[in-house]
Amino acid sequence: MTQDPNAPGNVPPAGAPTAGAPNTGAPLDPSAPYAGPAPTKDEQNMAVLCYILGIVTGIVGPLIIWLLKKDSSKFIDDQGKEVINFGITVALASIVLIVVGIILHFIPYLGAAVTILLRLGLYVSVIVLNIMGAMSVSKGTAYRYPFSLRLIK
């Protein structure tokens, strides 16, 4: 038989979340999951659009949506920043791959093959991670990329 954690006399350990505790808003750590109010269906749809536009337009589409909606929705503000930060990370990785391609250009055949495989891996990961993000926010759950520079906080 299990005990009811809300029964009188049962005190949760210090620092443990309590049942029914109010949500205090945004987390202190920017890499922590979103802790704001539950998003509406319209907010979820706009967040999905941010992720889909992240595949098609890079930073531009999500930046426009984020600039238009950041003040009216904490969820779109959070997820828009996430997509933009990932777009910046991908742009920086692309620049690094260009430099690597120039350096490897002097190795016949191998240099071109390695550069093509690295770029392909980057673009496939962009597509897969943005689709995963779109699926997550369509359910109302905030998404965090597994690797991303969080420059916009």
N, C-alpha and C positions, 0 to 999 in steps of 0.2 A: 504494500500500500504506500502511495506517495503522499507527502505532506503538501498542503496548500501553501505556496510561498506568501500569499497575502493574508494568511491567518494571523490573529493577534499573537504576539510573542515571537514571531519569526522576523528577525531583523536581517536585511540583506547586508553583506559585507560592505565595508567602506569603499566607495567608488563604483559600486555595481549599479547598473541602471535599474530604476524602479519602475514597476508597471504603471502605466498611465502618466508618466512624467512628461511634462510639456516639452516640445521641441524648442530649443533655444535659438534656432536659426542656423547660420552658416558655420561650418566647422572651422576650428582654428588652423588646422593644417590644410593647405590648398590641395594636397594630393589625397586627402581623405574624401570619402564619398559625400555626395550632396546630402545635407541635413535640413533643407528648407521645407516649406509646406508641400503637400502632395500636388503634383501638376495636374492641370485640367487637360481635357482631351485636345483642345486647341494648342496648348503649350507643348504637349507631347508631339503633335503634328509638326509644329514649327521646329522642334528639336530634331525630329527625323529629317526634315528638310535641310537642316544645317549639316547633318552627317552625309546625306546624299549629295548635296552641293559640294561637300568637301572632296568627294571623289571626282566630280566633273570640273569644278572651277578652282580647286585648290583652296586658297585662303579667301578669295574675293567674295564668293557667295555666302559663306558662314559669317564673314565680317559684316556684310550688309545687314543680314538678319539680326546679328548680335547688336549692332549699332541702333537698329530700329526698335528692338524689343527688350533690351537689357534693363531698362528702367521699369518696365511693366511686369516683368516676370523673373523671379529669382531662378527658376528652373532653366529658362532660356539663357539667362545671364551665365549661369554655371556651365551649361553644356556648350554654349557658344564659345566661351573662353577655352573650354577643353578642345574643341575642334580647331580653333584658331591656333592654339599652342601646338597642337599636333601638326598643323599645316606649316608652321614655322620650323618645327623639327624636321619635317620632310624636306622643306626647302634647303635647310642647312645640310642635310644629308646628301641632297642632290648636288650641291656645290662641292662637297667633299668628294663625291663620286666623279665629278668632272675633273678635279685635280688628280685623283687616282688614275683616271683614264688617260690624262696627259702624261703622267709618269709611266704608266704601263704601255703607252703607245710605242715605246722603244723596244718592247719585247714582241717579236713577230708572232702572230696568231694567238699566243697565250694571252697577251695584254688585252686584245679586243674581246676575247671570249670571257675573260674574268670580268671585264667592265660591263659587258652585256648581261651576264648572269647577276651581278650585283644590282644593276638598275632594275632588272626584271623582278628580283626579290623585293626590292624597295616598293615598286609599284603594285605588286601582288599583295604585299602586306598592307599597303594603304587601302586597297579595295576591301580586303577581308576585314580589317579592323574597323573601317567605317561602316560596313554592313553589320558587323556585330554591335557597334554603337547604335545604329539606327534601330535594330531589333530590340535592344535594351531599352532605349528611351520610348519606343512605341508602347512598351508595357508600363511606362511610368517610373522606371528605375534608371537612376543616373549611371553613366558609363565613364570609366576611367581607362585611358589607353595604358597598356602595360609599360610602355616607354615613351616619354614625352617630356620635353623641356617645358616647365611651367613658367613662362616669362610674363604672361598677363595674369595678374592675380585678382 
